[in-house]
Amino acid sequence: MKYFIIAALSVLSISCNSAQNTSKQKMTRVDYANSITSEELKELLYTYAGDKMEGRMTGSKGQKMATEFIRNFYKEHNIASPDGVTNYYQTVPAEFLDRLKEPSDSENVIAYIKGSEKPDEIIILSAHLDHVGKDNDGNVFNGADDDGSGTVAMLEMAEAFQQAVEDGNGPKRSILFLHVTGEEIGLYGSRYYTENPIFPLENTVANLNTDMIGRIDPDKIDTPNYIYLIGSDKLSQELHDVSEAINKEYINLELDYTYNDENDPNRFYYRSDHYNFAKNNIPIIFYFNGTHEDYHKISDTPDKIEYELMTKRTQLIFQTAWELANREGRITADKL
């Protein structure tokens, strides 16, 4: 009798494992995108853009706490640091950060998922981890939208990609998660990376940069299902076409190109970290919700974020990155 019970349990175990494997194989890119939730984004952002981070000014105690938070997230989710980076940190030396009143070392935080078929081709997802610190009265500039929103969006995308890896559905190309410092003082962290790349720039397929995706532009208050896209067609028409097709098939946001105009007086194309990649002829997309009444004020706090909308925007970026990482041909830069 004991033998038959053990045999039956063994069959049941094999059957369950087989069912689990089948379930994993059935997971789709939509399932992974849907694992990015407003609840998780909100939980992360309330910590990342909380008062304890002291506004994340480059080189400050608060910025060090922010980088530690990001690094711990990657460690906890078994997402690796690439070779050439010491424990997730790329140190940006004080002498490089010459616009700081009191220069001190800072850090880019870098995590990495290696591609299964074309590991030498790299998709870089970027967001800046810093903000502007505190004022003379000790008021904290939380920077929930700028760019806490982009930072936690990247963490959620990384978790979704890592789940795909664990299910045996990892990306064919490699993905680099690049959290850059020093954006607010002049795009320093991204410039340092492009001047000291972990992987050769010629191997970088595209940069998708996320800087402020949690709020609604006052001009869009009646049509909030949107995201501004900047730069998608400036270096690669193919990237622009892929972006449009992915949005139409999976997300259906309004892709607004108002700030993509060469004559845009705001010059947003030149004002976030994607620009240091574009300067090196790497196709880019800059995802942006536009400015609002709390931009660079102490009132840019997590309670003002539109979390459901932010989730859709994050899922769009994830789906675009998924497509770039898994499509047969590498997109190319066709404009100089």
C-alpha positions in Angstrom: 0.0 0.0 0.0 2.8 2.4 0.9 4.4 1.9 -2.5 1.3 2.7 -4.3 0.7 5.9 -2.3 4.2 7.1 -3.0 3.8 6.3 -6.7 0.5 8.2 -6.8 2.1 11.2 -5.1 5.0 11.1 -7.5 2.6 11.1 -10.5 0.6 13.9 -8.9 3.8 15.9 -8.4 4.9 15.4 -12.0 1.4 16.4 -13.2 1.4 19.6 -11.1 4.9 20.6 -12.2 3.9 20.0 -15.8 0.8 22.2 -15.3 2.9 24.9 -13.8 5.4 24.8 -16.7 2.5 24.9 -19.2 1.1 27.9 -17.3 4.4 29.7 -17.5 4.7 29.0 -21.2 1.2 30.5 -21.7 2.2 33.8 -20.2 2.2 36.6 -22.8 3.6 40.0 -23.0 0.2 41.4 -22.0 0.3 39.3 -18.8 3.7 40.7 -18.0 2.6 44.3 -18.8 -0.4 43.8 -16.6 1.8 42.8 -13.7 2.7 46.5 -13.5 0.0 47.8 -11.2 -1.1 51.2 -9.8 -1.0 49.7 -6.3 2.7 48.7 -6.6 3.6 52.0 -8.3 1.9 53.9 -5.5 3.6 52.0 -2.7 7.0 52.5 -4.2 6.5 56.2 -4.9 5.3 57.0 -1.5 8.6 55.8 -0.1 10.8 57.0 -2.9 9.3 60.5 -2.9 8.8 60.7 0.8 10.3 63.3 3.1 12.9 60.9 4.4 14.7 61.1 1.0 15.2 64.9 1.6 14.5 65.8 -2.0 17.4 63.6 -3.5 19.7 66.5 -4.3 22.8 65.2 -6.2 25.6 64.2 -3.8 23.4 64.7 -0.7 22.5 62.2 2.1 19.0 62.0 0.6 20.3 61.1 -2.8 22.5 58.3 -1.2 19.3 57.0 0.5 17.5 57.0 -2.9 20.3 55.1 -4.7 20.3 52.5 -1.8 16.5 52.1 -2.2 16.9 51.4 -5.9 19.8 49.1 -5.4 18.0 47.1 -2.8 15.0 46.7 -5.1 17.1 45.1 -7.7 18.8 42.8 -5.2 15.5 41.7 -3.7 14.2 40.8 -7.2 17.4 39.0 -8.3 18.1 41.4 -11.1 21.8 41.5 -11.7 24.4 44.3 -11.8 26.3 44.2 -15.1 30.0 43.4 -15.3 32.0 46.7 -15.0 29.7 48.1 -12.3 30.5 47.7 -8.6 27.5 46.4 -6.8 25.1 48.4 -9.1 26.8 51.7 -8.7 28.7 53.6 -11.4 30.5 56.4 -9.4 30.3 59.8 -10.9 33.2 61.6 -9.4 33.0 65.0 -7.7 35.2 66.8 -10.2 32.8 65.8 -12.9 29.9 67.4 -11.1 31.3 70.9 -11.3 28.0 72.7 -11.0 27.4 71.6 -7.5 28.1 74.2 -4.8 29.8 71.6 -2.7 31.0 68.9 -5.2 30.9 65.3 -3.9 30.8 61.9 -5.6 27.4 60.7 -6.8 26.2 57.5 -8.4 24.3 56.2 -11.3 22.5 52.9 -10.4 22.6 50.3 -13.1 20.9 46.9 -13.4 20.9 44.4 -16.2 19.0 41.6 -17.8 21.1 39.6 -20.3 19.4 38.8 -23.6 18.9 35.2 -24.5 19.8 35.4 -28.2 21.4 38.7 -29.0 23.0 39.7 -25.6 25.4 42.2 -27.2 22.5 44.4 -28.4 21.3 46.7 -25.6 18.1 48.5 -25.0 18.6 51.2 -22.3 15.7 52.3 -20.2 16.6 55.5 -18.3 15.2 57.8 -15.6 16.8 60.4 -13.4 16.9 59.5 -9.7 17.8 63.0 -8.3 15.7 66.1 -7.6 16.4 69.5 -6.1 16.7 68.8 -2.4 15.4 71.2 0.3 15.0 75.0 0.6 16.6 77.2 3.3 13.6 76.6 5.6 14.0 72.8 5.4 11.0 72.3 3.1 11.5 69.1 1.0 11.1 69.1 -2.7 9.7 65.6 -3.0 9.8 65.4 -6.8 7.1 62.7 -6.9 6.4 63.4 -10.6 9.9 64.8 -11.3 11.2 62.1 -11.5 10.0 59.8 -8.9 7.4 58.7 -11.4 10.0 57.6 -13.9 12.1 56.0 -11.3 9.5 53.7 -9.9 8.1 53.0 -13.4 11.5 51.6 -14.3 11.5 49.4 -11.2 8.1 48.0 -12.1 9.2 47.3 -15.7 12.4 45.6 -14.4 10.3 43.4 -12.2 8.0 42.4 -15.1 11.0 41.6 -17.4 12.6 39.5 -14.6 9.4 37.6 -14.2 9.5 36.8 -17.9 13.1 35.6 -17.5 12.1 33.3 -14.6 9.3 31.9 -16.7 11.7 31.2 -19.6 10.4 34.1 -21.7 13.2 36.5 -21.2 14.1 39.1 -23.8 16.2 38.2 -26.8 18.3 41.4 -26.5 19.7 42.7 -23.3 18.1 45.5 -21.2 20.0 48.0 -19.1 18.1 49.8 -16.4 20.0 53.1 -16.0 19.0 55.4 -13.1 21.1 58.5 -13.6 22.1 61.2 -11.1 22.7 64.9 -11.7 19.9 65.5 -14.3 18.6 68.6 -12.5 22.0 70.3 -12.5 22.7 69.6 -16.2 22.2 66.0 -17.4 25.5 65.0 -15.7 24.8 61.3 -14.9 23.7 60.4 -18.4 26.6 62.4 -19.9 29.0 60.5 -17.6 27.5 57.2 -18.8 27.7 58.0 -22.5 31.3 59.1 -22.0 32.1 56.0 -19.9 29.6 53.4 -21.2 29.4 49.9 -19.6 28.6 48.5 -23.1 29.9 50.1 -26.4 27.5 52.8 -27.5 27.4 51.3 -31.0 25.8 48.2 -29.4 23.0 50.4 -27.9 19.9 49.9 -30.0 17.7 52.6 -28.4 17.2 54.6 -25.3 13.7 55.0 -23.8 13.8 57.8 -21.3 11.0 58.3 -18.7 10.9 61.7 -17.0 7.6 62.8 -15.5 4.7 60.4 -16.3 2.5 60.8 -13.2 0.5 64.0 -13.8 -1.9 65.7 -16.2 -0.9 68.8 -18.1 -3.5 71.5 -17.4 -4.0 71.8 -21.2 -5.1 68.1 -21.2 -7.5 68.1 -18.3 -10.4 67.3 -20.6 -8.5 64.6 -22.6 -6.2 63.0 -20.0 -5.6 59.7 -21.8 -2.4 60.9 -23.4 1.4 61.0 -23.2 3.8 63.4 -24.9 6.4 61.7 -27.0 9.5 63.6 -27.9 12.3 62.6 -30.3 10.8 59.3 -31.6 11.3 60.2 -35.3 14.3 62.4 -35.0 16.9 59.7 -35.6 14.9 56.6 -36.6 11.6 56.5 -38.5 11.5 52.8 -37.7 11.5 53.5 -34.0 8.7 56.0 -34.4 6.6 53.5 -36.5 7.2 50.7 -33.9 6.1 53.0 -31.1 2.9 54.0 -32.9 2.1 50.4 -33.8 2.6 49.1 -30.2 0.5 51.8 -28.7 -2.3 51.1 -31.2 -2.2 47.3 -30.6 -1.8 47.2 -26.8 -2.5 50.5 -24.9 -4.3 53.1 -27.0 -3.1 56.3 -25.4 -3.1 59.5 -27.4 0.5 60.0 -28.5 0.9 63.8 -28.5 3.8 65.2 -30.4 3.3 68.9 -29.5 6.8 69.2 -27.9 8.5 67.3 -30.7 8.3 70.4 -32.9 11.7 71.8 -33.8 10.3 75.2 -33.0 9.0 74.3 -29.5 10.2 77.2 -27.3 10.4 74.9 -24.3 13.2 72.9 -26.0 12.3 69.8 -24.0 14.2 67.6 -26.5 17.4 69.0 -25.1 16.4 69.0 -21.4 16.4 65.4 -20.2 18.8 62.5 -20.2 17.8 61.0 -23.6 19.6 63.9 -25.2 23.1 62.5 -24.3 22.2 59.3 -26.2 20.7 61.2 -29.2 24.0 63.2 -29.4 25.6 59.9 -30.0 23.2 59.0 -32.8 21.3 56.5 -30.7 17.5 56.5 -31.4 15.5 57.7 -28.4 12.0 58.3 -27.1 11.3 60.7 -24.3 8.1 60.0 -22.4 6.7 63.1 -20.7 3.4 64.3 -19.2 4.2 68.0 -19.5 4.6 70.5 -16.7 2.0 71.5 -14.2 1.5 73.9 -11.3 3.6 71.8 -8.9 6.6 71.5 -11.2 9.8 72.1 -9.1 7.7 73.1 -6.1 7.4 71.5 -2.7 3.9 70.6 -3.7 5.1 67.9 -6.1 4.0 65.1 -3.8 2.8 61.5 -4.2 -0.8 62.3 -3.4 -1.1 64.3 -6.6 -0.1 61.5 -8.9 -2.7 59.9 -11.2 -1.8 56.3 -10.6 -4.1 54.6 -13.0 -2.9 56.8 -15.9 0.7 56.4 -14.8 0.2 52.6 -15.0 -1.0 52.8 -18.6 1.9 55.0 -19.5 4.4 52.6 -17.8 2.8 49.7 -19.6 3.2 51.5 -22.9 6.9 51.9 -22.3 7.2 48.3 -21.2 5.5 47.1 -24.3 7.7 49.2 -26.5 10.8 47.9 -24.8 9.5 44.4 -25.1 9.1 44.8 -28.9 12.5 46.4 -29.4 14.1 43.6 -27.4 12.3 40.7 -29.1 11.7 41.7 -32.7 13.7 39.9 -35.4 15.6 42.9 -36.7 17.4 45.6 -34.8 16.0 49.1 -35.4 18.5 51.4 -37.0 19.3 55.1 -36.9 18.6 56.5 -40.3 18.8 60.3 -39.7 21.8 62.3 -38.7 
